[in-house]
Structures are given as C-alpha cells and as structure tokens.
C-alpha cells in the first residue's frame, strides 16, 4: 500500500459519508471482519452489522470531515480524523488494515469528544 492509494480510499469514504451515500460507504467494508467505531462498544464482525451502523449517517448534520494519514506500514494505515456535527466535534485515530487485494479487512477507531 502507498500514500496515494490510502488518500484515494479515504476520499471515497469521506465523499460517501458527506453525501450520505450509504451504499458507497459500506462497499468499502465488504471484506471487513472487524469493525469498531468506538472502543466503548463491541466490534462488528459481519457485513450486515456494518451496513446497519452506517444507516445512522442519514440523520447526521455534518459540518466537516477531515483525515490525515499519520503512518503506513505494509497494509496498515494509521489515520487521524476529525468529525464535526451541528452539536459536537469528535476526533481520533483510525487503524485500517487491508488484505493483499487492497480490500479493507479491519477498521478500528479511537475517539474523543472535543
């Protein structure tokens, strides 16, 4: 994996999220077997669980989404993220792992409310 690939993947995620295009967003996670948006909840291990989680995007009043790649090591990326809503702002770190076909297989997020 290289920085260009990761930037493109993150841009796809951001655009799908921003436009509330659930189908495009969840398509990025078709091969994901570990998906944890917050360490305070149990991780999702099926595509159906991930797809259900993304339904909540429809009700979000999105003000800003930003990503910054902090590190890439083989097929693992560490990404800083910022998400602003109408009532609050969150930021944190993603750990995203890809298989050899560059499909996301692991997605874990740590977050803090600003």
Beta strands, then each sheet from edge to edge (+ up, - down):
strand 1: 34-36
strand 2: 62-73
strand 3: 76-85
strand 4: 89-98
strand 5: 104-113
sheet 1: 1+ 5+ 4- 3+ 2-
end
